[in-house]
Amino acid sequence: MEKMKRTKGIFITIEGGEGSGKTTQSRLLKDYFEAIGRKVLITREPGGTVFAEAIRKILLNPVSHPVPLSELFLYEAARAQHMQEFVLPALKEGKVVICDRFTDATIAYQGYGRKLDLKLITLLNKEAAFSVSPNLTIYLDIDPKKGLNRAKDLNKEFYGSDGDRIERESIFFHNNVRKGYLSQAKKYPKRIKVIKTQNTPLKTFILIKKYLDVIL
């Protein structure tokens, strides 16, 4: 059974593979909560702080080649800084914190994708997150091939690139990541809600909204 450290605010994480629409849904969530009078912090992992954003650049740079264990430690280092400096203060103030990726991503990408020890990852996740678990996790489920094609098109249109280091991984890697997410959802069904991505962001958000009503 998953244990959750109680916080004053509401902590929501958005998970999903490449091209699943996490950024768009995070913004829709922000608009929803602000419309009902809640103060919102929207952030991402790795990132949020100067320290964590610097790590993000290393991790996503296509010319970086960290070994899996180094990659794991970098993600956890960024998380610890992000939590201490950014997330925990916001939750203490009673804000709604919406985070693009969190500990489930580490299980999916470094555990199932990189094949690192799940017990080690779980231990590091707990320490780096200061034992805080989200009130609600939305997992946006999309076929990895479809998601990667969508991400590739967006990268070419807006950045003129072939994507970051993770997006350039094999379809085999991304299929394993999806298996990791679905495994987590099966293990923690009360917290993690699987949302099949629809043909428009609004239709996807309508599916998400029913879970927001429950936590409120």
Legacy VTK file of the C-alpha trace (Angstrom):
# vtk DataFile Version 3.0
C-alpha trace
ASCII
DATASET POLYDATA
POINTS 216 float
0.000 0.000 0.000
1.335 3.427 -0.974
1.958 5.799 1.912
1.554 9.518 1.357
2.899 12.329 3.461
0.056 14.813 3.974
0.458 18.354 2.719
-1.710 21.447 3.000
-1.968 22.029 -0.734
-2.925 19.698 -3.594
-0.169 17.941 -5.522
-1.060 16.728 -9.018
1.393 15.106 -11.401
0.974 14.619 -15.132
2.712 11.608 -16.640
2.957 10.176 -20.115
5.270 9.167 -22.916
6.671 11.462 -25.569
4.028 13.418 -27.480
1.227 12.544 -25.059
0.230 16.174 -24.494
1.393 16.647 -20.906
2.268 20.322 -21.351
-1.114 21.163 -22.848
-3.038 19.311 -20.149
-0.937 20.955 -17.421
-1.990 24.357 -18.741
-5.640 23.334 -18.912
-5.414 22.128 -15.314
-3.893 25.454 -14.282
-6.731 27.364 -15.969
-9.318 25.133 -14.300
-8.013 25.626 -10.766
-7.444 29.344 -11.198
-11.006 29.703 -12.450
-12.308 28.336 -9.141
-10.093 30.631 -7.120
-7.119 28.421 -6.269
-3.512 29.591 -6.386
-1.519 27.385 -8.742
2.127 26.540 -9.276
2.882 24.817 -12.568
6.300 23.199 -12.895
8.178 20.278 -14.426
10.799 17.617 -13.817
13.636 17.817 -14.243
13.487 21.589 -13.848
11.834 24.386 -11.933
14.946 25.701 -10.188
18.191 27.071 -11.642
20.039 23.972 -10.404
17.477 21.511 -11.790
17.152 23.309 -15.129
20.926 23.020 -15.566
20.657 19.266 -14.989
17.777 19.129 -17.473
20.008 20.556 -20.196
22.575 17.842 -19.554
20.019 15.029 -19.493
18.195 16.040 -22.669
21.205 17.083 -24.719
21.574 14.633 -27.652
25.370 14.725 -27.342
25.259 13.693 -23.675
25.837 9.990 -23.053
25.353 9.341 -19.328
25.393 5.719 -18.241
21.997 4.636 -16.795
23.111 4.934 -13.162
24.503 8.429 -13.703
21.255 9.371 -15.423
19.245 8.120 -12.446
21.320 10.069 -9.922
20.997 13.256 -11.975
17.214 12.955 -12.068
17.085 12.374 -8.318
19.440 15.282 -7.602
17.257 17.595 -9.665
14.160 16.287 -7.853
15.549 16.888 -4.368
16.435 20.483 -5.221
13.091 21.044 -6.937
11.131 19.697 -3.992
13.049 21.586 -1.322
13.202 24.915 -3.132
9.981 24.969 -5.115
7.321 22.322 -4.483
7.288 21.912 -0.700
7.007 25.662 0.028
4.110 25.952 -2.437
2.258 23.019 -0.857
2.841 24.475 2.584
1.193 27.687 1.372
-1.849 25.688 0.267
-1.288 26.027 -3.464
-2.231 23.522 -6.133
1.036 22.227 -7.563
0.865 20.757 -11.057
4.061 18.956 -12.025
4.917 17.627 -15.486
6.530 14.265 -14.519
7.524 13.005 -11.085
8.628 9.743 -9.438
6.511 7.493 -11.672
8.525 8.727 -14.638
11.717 7.517 -12.970
10.232 4.062 -12.474
9.056 3.982 -16.090
12.115 5.445 -17.822
15.027 4.388 -15.646
13.425 1.212 -14.275
11.587 -0.276 -17.227
13.425 1.647 -19.960
16.987 1.427 -18.651
16.437 -1.789 -16.655
17.818 -0.398 -13.398
16.871 -1.979 -10.079
13.325 -0.986 -9.126
13.977 -1.267 -5.395
16.892 1.155 -5.677
14.798 3.596 -7.699
11.913 3.387 -5.210
14.282 4.133 -2.332
15.901 7.081 -4.115
12.505 8.408 -5.216
11.279 8.438 -1.629
14.352 10.249 -0.348
14.495 12.815 -3.149
10.755 13.512 -2.860
10.984 13.854 0.941
8.365 11.083 1.213
5.761 13.239 -0.551
3.444 11.458 -2.978
0.936 13.170 -5.295
-2.735 13.423 -4.344
-3.516 12.550 -7.953
-1.483 11.366 -10.923
-2.862 11.583 -14.444
-1.192 9.193 -16.858
-1.839 10.159 -20.485
-1.708 6.893 -22.384
-0.757 7.013 -26.054
0.720 4.486 -28.455
4.488 5.181 -28.316
4.892 5.222 -32.094
2.080 7.745 -32.489
3.422 9.872 -29.665
6.967 9.884 -31.035
5.728 10.896 -34.484
3.761 13.743 -32.908
6.785 14.875 -30.886
9.019 14.663 -33.958
6.648 16.832 -35.999
6.473 19.452 -33.235
10.251 19.539 -32.839
10.791 20.065 -36.547
8.111 22.758 -36.707
9.196 24.798 -33.685
12.857 23.941 -33.120
14.116 22.522 -36.412
15.529 19.479 -34.616
15.023 15.719 -34.433
14.157 15.836 -30.741
16.026 15.535 -27.466
18.128 12.608 -26.248
15.172 10.701 -24.793
12.951 11.220 -27.831
15.666 9.706 -30.004
15.627 6.416 -28.102
14.357 3.290 -29.879
10.702 2.305 -30.098
11.637 -0.749 -28.009
12.754 1.590 -25.198
9.563 3.649 -25.377
7.350 0.546 -25.416
9.047 -0.558 -22.204
8.457 2.885 -20.690
4.746 2.526 -21.411
4.758 -0.895 -19.735
6.327 0.736 -16.699
3.646 3.378 -16.470
0.829 0.867 -16.839
2.447 -1.317 -14.173
2.516 1.647 -11.782
-1.122 2.441 -12.559
-2.096 -1.138 -11.774
-0.119 -1.023 -8.518
-1.581 2.321 -7.351
-5.062 2.575 -8.900
-6.368 5.026 -6.292
-3.698 7.591 -7.125
-2.896 6.973 -10.783
-5.688 7.430 -13.319
-5.099 6.215 -16.857
-6.493 8.602 -19.465
-6.503 7.526 -23.095
-5.485 10.530 -25.168
-8.295 11.721 -27.427
-8.190 13.433 -30.812
-8.393 16.895 -29.212
-6.877 18.258 -25.982
-10.301 19.390 -24.748
-11.798 15.910 -25.094
-8.859 14.516 -23.119
-9.330 17.153 -20.431
-13.019 16.291 -20.053
-11.932 12.771 -19.074
-9.468 14.218 -16.564
-11.959 16.626 -15.002
-14.069 13.950 -13.285
-11.054 13.029 -11.153
-10.472 16.672 -10.228
-13.999 16.909 -8.868
-13.271 13.946 -6.599
-10.121 15.387 -4.985
-11.828 18.755 -4.466
LINES 1 217
216 0 1 2 3 4 5 6 7 8 9 10 11 12 13 14 15 16 17 18 19 20 21 22 23 24 25 26 27 28 29 30 31 32 33 34 35 36 37 38 39 40 41 42 43 44 45 46 47 48 49 50 51 52 53 54 55 56 57 58 59 60 61 62 63 64 65 66 67 68 69 70 71 72 73 74 75 76 77 78 79 80 81 82 83 84 85 86 87 88 89 90 91 92 93 94 95 96 97 98 99 100 101 102 103 104 105 106 107 108 109 110 111 112 113 114 115 116 117 118 119 120 121 122 123 124 125 126 127 128 129 130 131 132 133 134 135 136 137 138 139 140 141 142 143 144 145 146 147 148 149 150 151 152 153 154 155 156 157 158 159 160 161 162 163 164 165 166 167 168 169 170 171 172 173 174 175 176 177 178 179 180 181 182 183 184 185 186 187 188 189 190 191 192 193 194 195 196 197 198 199 200 201 202 203 204 205 206 207 208 209 210 211 212 213 214 215
